[in-house]
């Protein structure tokens, strides 16, 4: 079990995908994403293994959940700054976690 204080240390925010492109240098099929987290956080980059269910075009404009306070991770020449959240389908392919209705970019999940 974790405490409420433990949970509050995880900064979960809503962001909108504003750029999505192929990431051919990744070891596993992935996209490079740029997400808008609003004026307080700004634009952040992420590498995400979403190629089974999504194309770059279907990702644009989608609001997703992400952890914004993990340390950046270097993936080849790309620096991933946030962790986009999803859950595996029955075959293990990631399905994005999203909000049910539009909310302001940067909204904190609680």
BAFI-3210 file (N, C-alpha, C; in Angstrom, 3 decimals, decimal comma, padded with zeros to 6 digits):
// residues 110
n [1|2|3|4|5|6|7|8|9|10|11|12|13|14|15|16|17|18|19|20|21|22|23|24|25|26|27|28|29|30|31|32|33|34|35|36|37|38|39|40|41|42|43|44|45|46|47|48|49|50|51|52|53|54|55|56|57|58|59|60|61|62|63|64|65|66|67|68|69|70|71|72|73|74|75|76|77|78|79|80|81|82|83|84|85|86|87|88|89|90|91|92|93|94|95|96|97|98|99|100|101|102|103|104|105|106|107|108|109|110]
n.u [000,831|000,419|000,759|-001,402|000,235|002,405|001,163|000,600|003,085|003,465|003,205|000,643|-000,611|-002,787|-002,333|-002,161|-001,576|000,487|002,318|003,351|005,453|007,157|009,579|012,198|014,712|014,338|014,499|012,287|009,194|008,040|006,739|007,699|006,607|005,178|003,869|001,399|001,245|000,029|000,383|001,918|003,600|004,280|005,550|006,355|008,390|007,986|008,701|006,855|005,477|003,269|002,451|000,858|-001,937|-002,317|-001,751|000,504|-001,195|-003,689|-003,110|-002,715|-003,952|-005,197|-006,104|-004,206|-003,052|-000,221|002,845|004,623|006,795|008,958|012,468|014,131|014,579|017,057|016,824|018,461|019,229|017,179|015,428|013,339|010,862|008,545|006,245|003,931|000,776|-000,767|-002,620|-002,226|-003,689|-005,508|-003,560|-001,235|-000,579|-000,234|-002,843|-003,940|-004,369|-006,917|-008,814|-012,351|-013,743|-013,016|-010,472|-008,638|-005,317|-002,605|-004,012|-004,157|-004,242|-006,280]
n.v [-001,177|002,273|005,630|008,549|010,758|009,624|009,095|011,715|012,602|011,784|013,340|013,616|014,580|016,138|016,261|017,535|015,946|017,378|017,013|014,194|011,667|009,158|006,973|005,789|005,028|003,823|000,891|-000,813|-000,631|002,698|006,011|009,449|011,919|015,176|017,001|019,224|020,792|023,011|026,496|026,572|024,321|023,744|022,646|019,244|016,349|012,921|009,458|006,857|003,626|002,998|002,048|-000,048|000,378|002,993|005,731|008,359|010,435|009,836|010,313|013,038|015,887|014,475|014,120|013,057|011,168|011,749|011,169|013,729|014,284|012,492|011,716|012,848|010,611|009,283|008,219|006,892|009,426|010,950|012,709|011,753|013,226|012,982|010,488|008,893|007,542|004,301|001,257|-002,283|-004,105|-007,200|-008,539|-007,387|-004,925|-001,405|000,686|003,921|005,900|008,096|011,173|011,512|013,675|016,869|018,736|021,464|021,822|020,574|020,114|018,713|015,348|013,925]
n.w [000,000|-000,708|000,505|000,620|000,364|-000,993|-003,488|-004,296|-005,058|-007,631|-010,611|-012,508|-015,547|-018,005|-021,438|-024,815|-027,868|-030,177|-032,160|-034,038|-035,062|-037,015|-035,510|-036,463|-035,460|-033,018|-030,950|-030,685|-032,483|-032,560|-031,836|-032,046|-029,990|-029,486|-026,908|-025,665|-022,655|-021,633|-020,458|-018,018|-017,944|-020,586|-023,831|-024,223|-024,906|-025,956|-026,279|-027,620|-027,684|-029,731|-032,144|-033,068|-032,719|-033,544|-035,832|-036,862|-037,769|-036,554|-033,937|-033,557|-031,906|-029,915|-026,529|-023,788|-020,910|-018,838|-017,067|-015,717|-014,146|-014,084|-014,437|-017,445|-020,261|-022,260|-025,519|-027,888|-030,114|-029,217|-026,699|-024,264|-022,385|-020,851|-019,565|-021,380|-020,692|-020,829|-021,395|-021,713|-024,422|-025,054|-026,480|-025,709|-026,819|-026,630|-025,507|-025,429|-022,458|-021,651|-021,224|-020,564|-021,537|-023,070|-021,397|-019,844|-021,108|-019,248|-016,956|-013,729|-012,693|-010,262]
ca.u [000,000|001,092|-000,024|-001,856|001,426|003,144|000,443|000,734|004,404|003,373|002,538|-000,109|-001,236|-003,420|-001,700|-002,653|-000,527|000,517|003,170|003,610|006,198|007,828|010,850|012,864|015,909|013,954|014,677|010,941|008,417|007,574|006,580|008,154|005,457|005,294|002,604|001,181|000,732|-000,430|001,415|002,789|004,568|004,724|005,663|007,263|008,543|007,908|008,745|005,762|005,273|001,828|002,301|-000,118|-003,314|-002,391|-000,840|000,739|-002,370|-004,771|-002,683|-002,763|-005,127|-005,725|-005,676|-003,754|-002,492|001,219|003,612|005,505|007,920|010,041|013,640|014,172|015,241|017,685|016,568|019,248|019,424|015,927|015,274|011,946|010,720|007,367|005,771|002,528|000,198|-001,667|-002,812|-002,116|-004,876|-005,375|-002,346|-000,091|-000,346|-000,665|-004,006|-003,745|-005,271|-007,354|-009,928|-013,642|-014,208|-011,895|-010,114|-007,503|-003,996|-001,891|-004,846|-003,579|-005,131|-006,367]
ca.v [000,000|003,566|006,652|009,657|011,576|008,938|009,328|013,129|012,826|011,487|014,470|013,153|015,726|015,961|017,018|017,287|015,612|018,389|016,460|012,760|011,210|007,866|006,966|004,609|004,664|003,092|-000,575|-001,347|000,393|003,773|007,352|010,605|012,793|016,450|017,213|020,550|020,713|024,320|027,515|026,350|023,249|023,928|021,504|018,183|015,269|011,563|008,324|005,981|002,444|003,036|001,854|-001,081|000,903|004,401|006,311|009,748|011,268|009,594|010,784|014,502|016,474|013,594|014,411|011,858|011,326|011,518|011,521|014,806|014,536|011,512|012,291|012,566|009,369|009,401|007,075|007,264|010,880|011,579|012,844|011,609|014,037|012,576|009,136|008,823|006,353|003,439|-000,084|-003,274|-004,847|-008,641|-009,021|-006,669|-003,659|-000,288|001,524|005,138|006,327|009,441|011,730|011,256|014,913|017,807|019,525|022,320|021,209|020,776|019,755|017,659|014,239|013,716]
ca.w [000,000|-000,652|001,190|-000,224|000,122|-002,060|-004,740|-004,675|-005,638|-009,065|-011,259|-013,680|-016,226|-019,311|-022,508|-026,169|-028,829|-031,239|-033,218|-033,945|-036,245|-036,922|-034,784|-037,027|-034,697|-031,812|-031,047|-030,928|-033,206|-031,680|-032,392|-031,291|-029,768|-028,792|-026,216|-025,081|-021,296|-021,199|-020,240|-016,855|-018,234|-021,967|-024,733|-023,782|-025,872|-025,439|-027,195|-027,209|-028,517|-030,012|-033,588|-033,431|-032,752|-033,938|-036,809|-036,458|-038,055|-035,586|-032,623|-033,480|-031,272|-028,873|-025,163|-023,110|-019,577|-018,794|-015,875|-016,168|-013,234|-014,157|-015,102|-018,885|-020,669|-023,572|-026,379|-029,056|-030,188|-028,779|-025,241|-023,857|-021,173|-020,086|-019,820|-021,793|-020,068|-021,569|-020,843|-022,780|-024,832|-024,835|-027,147|-025,173|-027,518|-025,801|-025,793|-024,647|-021,400|-022,028|-020,465|-021,207|-022,170|-023,105|-020,227|-020,190|-021,109|-017,990|-015,798|-012,898|-012,365|-008,820]
c.u [000,882|000,187|-000,486|-000,677|002,276|002,492|000,635|002,100|004,429|002,572|001,920|-000,851|-001,873|-002,693|-002,296|-001,477|-000,598|001,444|003,339|004,321|006,841|009,149|011,640|014,098|015,582|014,121|013,351|010,133|007,806|007,373|007,264|006,965|005,904|003,913|002,563|000,526|000,331|000,716|002,356|003,883|005,126|004,731|006,692|007,266|008,439|008,082|007,695|005,574|003,779|001,502|001,259|-001,523|-003,445|-001,416|-000,536|-000,491|-003,486|-004,401|-002,825|-004,070|-005,716|-005,198|-005,366|-003,259|-001,007|001,774|004,642|006,694|008,887|011,257|013,599|014,950|015,783|017,447|017,242|019,513|018,222|015,842|013,785|011,776|009,544|006,994|004,285|001,969|-000,755|-001,789|-002,723|-003,470|-004,605|-004,105|-001,091|000,249|-000,962|-001,866|-003,878|-004,801|-005,630|-008,468|-011,221|-014,206|-013,030|-011,722|-008,924|-006,179|-003,279|-002,720|-004,205|-004,625|-005,091|-007,465]
c.v [001,249|004,546|007,700|010,553|010,953|009,225|010,765|013,449|012,544|012,603|014,002|014,335|015,303|016,852|016,641|017,014|016,608|017,993|014,974|012,335|009,862|008,025|005,739|004,157|003,852|001,588|-001,283|-000,264|001,418|005,050|008,351|011,552|014,108|016,732|018,609|020,375|022,083|025,239|027,237|025,323|023,368|022,652|020,527|017,074|013,913|010,573|007,340|004,849|002,251|002,629|000,811|-000,511|002,298|004,696|007,730|010,636|011,066|010,048|012,299|014,995|015,653|014,024|013,098|012,200|011,012|011,864|012,540|015,044|013,365|012,202|011,961|011,279|009,551|008,113|007,381|008,755|011,660|011,587|012,831|012,256|013,656|011,149|009,182|007,494|005,609|002,114|-001,084|-003,892|-006,342|-009,220|-008,284|-005,364|-002,509|000,458|002,730|005,328|007,785|009,909|011,553|012,481|015,890|018,568|020,420|021,539|021,566|020,450|018,594|016,609|014,048|012,739]
c.w [000,000|000,082|000,183|-000,586|-000,979|-003,422|-005,228|-005,282|-007,139|-009,716|-012,574|-014,276|-017,536|-020,311|-023,851|-027,086|-029,982|-032,389|-032,961|-035,225|-035,952|-036,179|-035,241|-036,246|-033,442|-032,027|-031,305|-031,619|-032,248|-032,480|-031,470|-031,202|-029,157|-028,221|-025,616|-023,716|-020,751|-020,819|-019,068|-017,129|-019,642|-022,781|-024,192|-024,827|-025,184|-026,584|-026,718|-028,207|-028,762|-031,438|-033,980|-033,617|-033,363|-035,072|-036,334|-036,671|-037,030|-034,174|-032,463|-032,878|-030,155|-027,497|-024,456|-021,715|-019,629|-017,431|-016,328|-015,246|-013,090|-014,746|-016,595|-019,162|-022,081|-024,346|-027,713|-029,017|-029,655|-027,255|-024,892|-022,490|-020,286|-020,458|-020,135|-021,295|-020,986|-020,849|-021,990|-023,117|-024,612|-025,463|-026,680|-025,867|-026,724|-026,378|-024,862|-023,570|-021,694|-021,101|-021,260|-021,926|-022,157|-021,784|-020,613|-020,143|-019,809|-016,763|-015,051|-012,584|-010,859|-008,490]
res [x|x|x|x|x|x|x|x|x|x|x|x|x|x|x|x|x|x|x|x|x|x|x|x|x|x|x|x|x|x|x|x|x|x|x|x|x|x|x|x|x|x|x|x|x|x|x|x|x|x|x|x|x|x|x|x|x|x|x|x|x|x|x|x|x|x|x|x|x|x|x|x|x|x|x|x|x|x|x|x|x|x|x|x|x|x|x|x|x|x|x|x|x|x|x|x|x|x|x|x|x|x|x|x|x|x|x|x|x|x]
***
